[in-house]
Amino acid sequence: MIRNTTRNQKLGWVLFLAYLAMLVYFVFFAESFGRDSAQHEYAYNLELFKEIKRFYQYREQLGMEAFLLNVVGNVVAFVPFGFFLPIVSRRGRKWYNTTCLGFGMSLCIETVQLVCKVGSFDVDDLLLNTIGGIVGYIFYRVVQEARIRRRIHGKTEI
């Protein structure tokens, strides 16, 4: 597998693995997200848009930082997943595979959070993370199209 990869794919693998390591750290261990204290009860939300609505409704009391961290942060956290997956995997080059794998990765993270009582299982996070993976995939496609256009225009001028 590693012999047949290009230099860009190898770099993509390194960046993808570094991203996954950072994601695991921030989701499970970062003290700035309140991960240093153990919860004694399971925390979960199975009602779609409940937490998003709550954060929006109480954004003045909670602060805009808490709102952005929860809503925008969950989207942004999975943008690299959707961007790097098509680089490192041929299967990831199909939008539906990237979407399903992004959802699956988010589901795994949320489930581990529930079982280990670190954070909470939240269906809103599943939705936001999946949207982030889709945004990352769209960004990948835009970059690929620009590379192809640049290559085509560069060859016609020579």
ZAVO-223379 format. One record per residue (C-alpha): residue number from 1; residue in three letters; x, z, y negated. Coordinates in Angstrom, 3 decimals. Example, Ala and Ser with C-alpha at 12.3 -4.5 7.8 and 13.67 -1.06 7.14 Angstrom:
<site><k>1</k><r>ALA</r><px>12.300</px><pz>7.800</pz><py>4.500</py></site>
<site><k>2</k><r>SER</r><px>13.670</px><pz>7.140</pz><py>1.060</py></site>
//
This chain:
<site><k>1</k><r>MET</r><px>0.000</px><pz>0.000</pz><py>0.000</py></site>
<site><k>2</k><r>ILE</r><px>2.668</px><pz>0.979</pz><py>-2.534</py></site>
<site><k>3</k><r>ARG</r><px>4.848</px><pz>-2.083</pz><py>-1.720</py></site>
<site><k>4</k><r>ASN</r><px>2.146</px><pz>-4.555</pz><py>-2.725</py></site>
<site><k>5</k><r>THR</r><px>1.374</px><pz>-2.951</pz><py>-6.075</py></site>
<site><k>6</k><r>THR</r><px>2.509</px><pz>-4.223</pz><py>-9.434</py></site>
<site><k>7</k><r>ARG</r><px>4.447</px><pz>-2.190</pz><py>-11.965</py></site>
<site><k>8</k><r>ASN</r><px>1.262</px><pz>-1.715</pz><py>-14.000</py></site>
<site><k>9</k><r>GLN</r><px>-0.626</px><pz>-0.451</pz><py>-10.945</py></site>
<site><k>10</k><r>LYS</r><px>2.136</px><pz>2.047</pz><py>-10.183</py></site>
<site><k>11</k><r>LEU</r><px>2.009</px><pz>3.265</pz><py>-13.774</py></site>
<site><k>12</k><r>GLY</r><px>-1.787</px><pz>3.396</pz><py>-13.446</py></site>
<site><k>13</k><r>TRP</r><px>-1.431</px><pz>5.611</pz><py>-10.361</py></site>
<site><k>14</k><r>VAL</r><px>0.914</px><pz>7.994</pz><py>-12.154</py></site>
<site><k>15</k><r>LEU</r><px>-1.419</px><pz>8.233</pz><py>-15.154</py></site>
<site><k>16</k><r>PHE</r><px>-4.507</px><pz>8.555</pz><py>-12.924</py></site>
<site><k>17</k><r>LEU</r><px>-2.959</px><pz>11.416</pz><py>-10.936</py></site>
<site><k>18</k><r>ALA</r><px>-1.810</px><pz>13.133</pz><py>-14.140</py></site>
<site><k>19</k><r>TYR</r><px>-5.356</px><pz>12.778</pz><py>-15.515</py></site>
<site><k>20</k><r>LEU</r><px>-6.857</px><pz>14.279</pz><py>-12.337</py></site>
<site><k>21</k><r>ALA</r><px>-4.429</px><pz>17.219</pz><py>-12.501</py></site>
<site><k>22</k><r>MET</r><px>-5.368</px><pz>17.868</pz><py>-16.143</py></site>
<site><k>23</k><r>LEU</r><px>-9.075</px><pz>17.554</pz><py>-15.317</py></site>
<site><k>24</k><r>VAL</r><px>-8.771</px><pz>20.140</pz><py>-12.541</py></site>
<site><k>25</k><r>TYR</r><px>-6.851</px><pz>22.466</pz><py>-14.843</py></site>
<site><k>26</k><r>PHE</r><px>-9.362</px><pz>22.255</pz><py>-17.693</py></site>
<site><k>27</k><r>VAL</r><px>-12.412</px><pz>22.505</pz><py>-15.439</py></site>
<site><k>28</k><r>PHE</r><px>-11.227</px><pz>25.388</pz><py>-13.267</py></site>
<site><k>29</k><r>PHE</r><px>-8.347</px><pz>27.259</pz><py>-14.923</py></site>
<site><k>30</k><r>ALA</r><px>-8.282</px><pz>26.801</pz><py>-18.717</py></site>
<site><k>31</k><r>GLU</r><px>-8.742</px><pz>30.156</pz><py>-20.422</py></site>
<site><k>32</k><r>SER</r><px>-9.967</px><pz>28.445</pz><py>-23.586</py></site>
<site><k>33</k><r>PHE</r><px>-13.085</px><pz>27.431</pz><py>-21.629</py></site>
<site><k>34</k><r>GLY</r><px>-13.737</px><pz>30.966</pz><py>-20.401</py></site>
<site><k>35</k><r>ARG</r><px>-12.343</px><pz>30.403</pz><py>-16.908</py></site>
<site><k>36</k><r>ASP</r><px>-10.269</px><pz>33.601</pz><py>-16.810</py></site>
<site><k>37</k><r>SER</r><px>-13.121</px><pz>35.972</pz><py>-15.961</py></site>
<site><k>38</k><r>ALA</r><px>-14.896</px><pz>35.805</pz><py>-12.619</py></site>
<site><k>39</k><r>GLN</r><px>-18.671</px><pz>35.440</pz><py>-12.548</py></site>
<site><k>40</k><r>HIS</r><px>-20.618</px><pz>37.609</pz><py>-10.160</py></site>
<site><k>41</k><r>GLU</r><px>-23.715</px><pz>35.414</pz><py>-9.899</py></site>
<site><k>42</k><r>TYR</r><px>-24.333</px><pz>31.752</pz><py>-9.254</py></site>
<site><k>43</k><r>ALA</r><px>-25.120</px><pz>29.765</pz><py>-12.386</py></site>
<site><k>44</k><r>TYR</r><px>-26.915</px><pz>26.445</pz><py>-12.175</py></site>
<site><k>45</k><r>ASN</r><px>-29.262</px><pz>24.117</pz><py>-14.029</py></site>
<site><k>46</k><r>LEU</r><px>-31.331</px><pz>21.606</pz><py>-12.077</py></site>
<site><k>47</k><r>GLU</r><px>-33.533</px><pz>20.462</pz><py>-14.976</py></site>
<site><k>48</k><r>LEU</r><px>-32.316</px><pz>17.243</pz><py>-16.596</py></site>
<site><k>49</k><r>PHE</r><px>-31.647</px><pz>17.451</pz><py>-20.372</py></site>
<site><k>50</k><r>LYS</r><px>-32.265</px><pz>21.223</pz><py>-20.459</py></site>
<site><k>51</k><r>GLU</r><px>-28.734</px><pz>22.220</pz><py>-21.537</py></site>
<site><k>52</k><r>ILE</r><px>-28.279</px><pz>19.183</pz><py>-23.779</py></site>
<site><k>53</k><r>LYS</r><px>-31.507</px><pz>20.054</pz><py>-25.553</py></site>
<site><k>54</k><r>ARG</r><px>-30.504</px><pz>23.719</pz><py>-25.806</py></site>
<site><k>55</k><r>PHE</r><px>-27.087</px><pz>22.910</pz><py>-27.271</py></site>
<site><k>56</k><r>TYR</r><px>-28.667</px><pz>20.506</pz><py>-29.758</py></site>
<site><k>57</k><r>GLN</r><px>-31.465</px><pz>22.918</pz><py>-30.693</py></site>
<site><k>58</k><r>TYR</r><px>-29.088</px><pz>25.840</pz><py>-31.307</py></site>
<site><k>59</k><r>ARG</r><px>-26.124</px><pz>23.830</pz><py>-32.661</py></site>
<site><k>60</k><r>GLU</r><px>-26.263</px><pz>25.713</pz><py>-35.977</py></site>
<site><k>61</k><r>GLN</r><px>-26.030</px><pz>29.121</pz><py>-34.265</py></site>
<site><k>62</k><r>LEU</r><px>-23.561</px><pz>28.030</pz><py>-31.563</py></site>
<site><k>63</k><r>GLY</r><px>-21.528</px><pz>25.884</pz><py>-33.912</py></site>
<site><k>64</k><r>MET</r><px>-20.906</px><pz>22.194</pz><py>-33.898</py></site>
<site><k>65</k><r>GLU</r><px>-17.732</px><pz>22.741</pz><py>-31.877</py></site>
<site><k>66</k><r>ALA</r><px>-19.702</px><pz>24.166</pz><py>-28.920</py></site>
<site><k>67</k><r>PHE</r><px>-22.171</px><pz>21.277</pz><py>-29.097</py></site>
<site><k>68</k><r>LEU</r><px>-19.421</px><pz>18.654</pz><py>-29.201</py></site>
<site><k>69</k><r>LEU</r><px>-17.401</px><pz>20.387</pz><py>-26.507</py></site>
<site><k>70</k><r>ASN</r><px>-20.364</px><pz>20.439</pz><py>-24.133</py></site>
<site><k>71</k><r>VAL</r><px>-22.012</px><pz>17.092</pz><py>-24.798</py></site>
<site><k>72</k><r>VAL</r><px>-19.258</px><pz>14.804</pz><py>-26.068</py></site>
<site><k>73</k><r>GLY</r><px>-16.568</px><pz>16.617</pz><py>-24.069</py></site>
<site><k>74</k><r>ASN</r><px>-18.322</px><pz>15.928</pz><py>-20.765</py></site>
<site><k>75</k><r>VAL</r><px>-18.515</px><pz>12.222</pz><py>-21.593</py></site>
<site><k>76</k><r>VAL</r><px>-14.929</px><pz>11.981</pz><py>-22.850</py></site>
<site><k>77</k><r>ALA</r><px>-13.603</px><pz>13.896</pz><py>-19.842</py></site>
<site><k>78</k><r>PHE</r><px>-14.586</px><pz>11.056</pz><py>-17.497</py></site>
<site><k>79</k><r>VAL</r><px>-13.649</px><pz>8.059</pz><py>-19.652</py></site>
<site><k>80</k><r>PRO</r><px>-10.117</px><pz>7.973</pz><py>-18.145</py></site>
<site><k>81</k><r>PHE</r><px>-11.639</px><pz>8.082</pz><py>-14.647</py></site>
<site><k>82</k><r>GLY</r><px>-13.658</px><pz>4.937</pz><py>-15.338</py></site>
<site><k>83</k><r>PHE</r><px>-10.682</px><pz>3.258</pz><py>-16.998</py></site>
<site><k>84</k><r>PHE</r><px>-7.967</px><pz>4.005</pz><py>-14.427</py></site>
<site><k>85</k><r>LEU</r><px>-10.014</px><pz>3.628</pz><py>-11.232</py></site>
<site><k>86</k><r>PRO</r><px>-10.232</px><pz>-0.197</pz><py>-11.492</py></site>
<site><k>87</k><r>ILE</r><px>-6.491</px><pz>-0.309</pz><py>-12.168</py></site>
<site><k>88</k><r>VAL</r><px>-5.543</px><pz>1.654</pz><py>-9.060</py></site>
<site><k>89</k><r>SER</r><px>-8.259</px><pz>0.423</pz><py>-6.680</py></site>
<site><k>90</k><r>ARG</r><px>-9.680</px><pz>-3.023</pz><py>-6.065</py></site>
<site><k>91</k><r>ARG</r><px>-12.992</px><pz>-1.435</pz><py>-5.110</py></site>
<site><k>92</k><r>GLY</r><px>-13.109</px><pz>0.194</pz><py>-8.536</py></site>
<site><k>93</k><r>ARG</r><px>-13.250</px><pz>-3.222</pz><py>-10.179</py></site>
<site><k>94</k><r>LYS</r><px>-16.964</px><pz>-3.446</pz><py>-9.412</py></site>
<site><k>95</k><r>TRP</r><px>-19.006</px><pz>-1.541</pz><py>-12.005</py></site>
<site><k>96</k><r>TYR</r><px>-21.332</px><pz>-0.014</pz><py>-9.424</py></site>
<site><k>97</k><r>ASN</r><px>-18.426</px><pz>1.339</pz><py>-7.353</py></site>
<site><k>98</k><r>THR</r><px>-16.876</px><pz>2.962</pz><py>-10.410</py></site>
<site><k>99</k><r>THR</r><px>-20.253</px><pz>4.410</pz><py>-11.389</py></site>
<site><k>100</k><r>CYS</r><px>-20.899</px><pz>5.791</pz><py>-7.899</py></site>
<site><k>101</k><r>LEU</r><px>-17.376</px><pz>7.202</pz><py>-7.562</py></site>
<site><k>102</k><r>GLY</r><px>-17.612</px><pz>8.771</pz><py>-11.033</py></site>
<site><k>103</k><r>PHE</r><px>-20.904</px><pz>10.391</pz><py>-10.072</py></site>
<site><k>104</k><r>GLY</r><px>-19.425</px><pz>11.525</pz><py>-6.750</py></site>
<site><k>105</k><r>MET</r><px>-16.365</px><pz>13.031</pz><py>-8.422</py></site>
<site><k>106</k><r>SER</r><px>-18.566</px><pz>14.841</pz><py>-10.920</py></site>
<site><k>107</k><r>LEU</r><px>-20.818</px><pz>16.092</pz><py>-8.104</py></site>
<site><k>108</k><r>CYS</r><px>-17.770</px><pz>17.448</pz><py>-6.251</py></site>
<site><k>109</k><r>ILE</r><px>-16.547</px><pz>19.260</pz><py>-9.368</py></site>
<site><k>110</k><r>GLU</r><px>-19.972</px><pz>20.727</pz><py>-10.119</py></site>
<site><k>111</k><r>THR</r><px>-20.392</px><pz>21.839</pz><py>-6.496</py></site>
<site><k>112</k><r>VAL</r><px>-16.987</px><pz>23.543</pz><py>-6.430</py></site>
<site><k>113</k><r>GLN</r><px>-17.890</px><pz>25.273</pz><py>-9.705</py></site>
<site><k>114</k><r>LEU</r><px>-21.093</px><pz>26.565</pz><py>-8.112</py></site>
<site><k>115</k><r>VAL</r><px>-19.516</px><pz>27.689</pz><py>-4.848</py></site>
<site><k>116</k><r>CYS</r><px>-16.488</px><pz>29.319</pz><py>-6.518</py></site>
<site><k>117</k><r>LYS</r><px>-18.608</px><pz>30.749</pz><py>-9.362</py></site>
<site><k>118</k><r>VAL</r><px>-16.375</px><pz>29.100</pz><py>-11.961</py></site>
<site><k>119</k><r>GLY</r><px>-18.568</px><pz>27.655</pz><py>-14.692</py></site>
<site><k>120</k><r>SER</r><px>-21.966</px><pz>26.416</pz><py>-13.580</py></site>
<site><k>121</k><r>PHE</r><px>-23.583</px><pz>23.570</pz><py>-11.673</py></site>
<site><k>122</k><r>ASP</r><px>-25.383</px><pz>21.485</pz><py>-14.287</py></site>
<site><k>123</k><r>VAL</r><px>-27.223</px><pz>18.190</pz><py>-13.729</py></site>
<site><k>124</k><r>ASP</r><px>-26.704</px><pz>17.406</pz><py>-17.411</py></site>
<site><k>125</k><r>ASP</r><px>-22.950</px><pz>17.474</pz><py>-16.760</py></site>
<site><k>126</k><r>LEU</r><px>-23.471</px><pz>15.052</pz><py>-13.864</py></site>
<site><k>127</k><r>LEU</r><px>-25.279</px><pz>12.662</pz><py>-16.204</py></site>
<site><k>128</k><r>LEU</r><px>-22.769</px><pz>13.005</pz><py>-19.040</py></site>
<site><k>129</k><r>ASN</r><px>-19.749</px><pz>12.653</pz><py>-16.716</py></site>
<site><k>130</k><r>THR</r><px>-21.252</px><pz>9.537</pz><py>-15.124</py></site>
<site><k>131</k><r>ILE</r><px>-21.871</px><pz>8.044</pz><py>-18.571</py></site>
<site><k>132</k><r>GLY</r><px>-18.225</px><pz>8.790</pz><py>-19.391</py></site>
<site><k>133</k><r>GLY</r><px>-17.103</px><pz>6.924</pz><py>-16.268</py></site>
<site><k>134</k><r>ILE</r><px>-19.246</px><pz>3.939</pz><py>-17.288</py></site>
<site><k>135</k><r>VAL</r><px>-17.793</px><pz>3.989</pz><py>-20.819</py></site>
<site><k>136</k><r>GLY</r><px>-14.293</px><pz>4.070</pz><py>-19.335</py></site>
<site><k>137</k><r>TYR</r><px>-15.118</px><pz>1.098</pz><py>-17.116</py></site>
<site><k>138</k><r>ILE</r><px>-16.477</px><pz>-0.839</pz><py>-20.114</py></site>
<site><k>139</k><r>PHE</r><px>-13.257</px><pz>-0.037</pz><py>-21.992</py></site>
<site><k>140</k><r>TYR</r><px>-11.254</px><pz>-1.304</pz><py>-18.970</py></site>
<site><k>141</k><r>ARG</r><px>-13.214</px><pz>-4.580</pz><py>-18.993</py></site>
<site><k>142</k><r>VAL</r><px>-12.674</px><pz>-5.040</pz><py>-22.738</py></site>
<site><k>143</k><r>VAL</r><px>-8.919</px><pz>-4.489</pz><py>-22.324</py></site>
<site><k>144</k><r>GLN</r><px>-8.802</px><pz>-6.896</pz><py>-19.363</py></site>
<site><k>145</k><r>GLU</r><px>-10.666</px><pz>-9.588</pz><py>-21.304</py></site>
<site><k>146</k><r>ALA</r><px>-8.267</px><pz>-9.169</pz><py>-24.239</py></site>
<site><k>147</k><r>ARG</r><px>-5.271</px><pz>-9.464</pz><py>-21.882</py></site>
<site><k>148</k><r>ILE</r><px>-6.697</px><pz>-12.624</pz><py>-20.326</py></site>
<site><k>149</k><r>ARG</r><px>-7.447</px><pz>-14.164</pz><py>-23.730</py></site>
<site><k>150</k><r>ARG</r><px>-3.970</px><pz>-13.314</pz><py>-24.972</py></site>
<site><k>151</k><r>ARG</r><px>-2.408</px><pz>-14.840</pz><py>-21.853</py></site>
<site><k>152</k><r>ILE</r><px>-4.482</px><pz>-18.028</pz><py>-22.151</py></site>
<site><k>153</k><r>HIS</r><px>-3.831</px><pz>-18.477</pz><py>-25.877</py></site>
<site><k>154</k><r>GLY</r><px>-0.166</px><pz>-17.642</pz><py>-25.427</py></site>
<site><k>155</k><r>LYS</r><px>0.271</px><pz>-20.363</pz><py>-22.774</py></site>
<site><k>156</k><r>THR</r><px>-1.565</px><pz>-23.104</pz><py>-24.717</py></site>
<site><k>157</k><r>GLU</r><px>0.625</px><pz>-22.629</pz><py>-27.779</py></site>
<site><k>158</k><r>ILE</r><px>3.868</px><pz>-23.144</pz><py>-25.856</py></site>
//
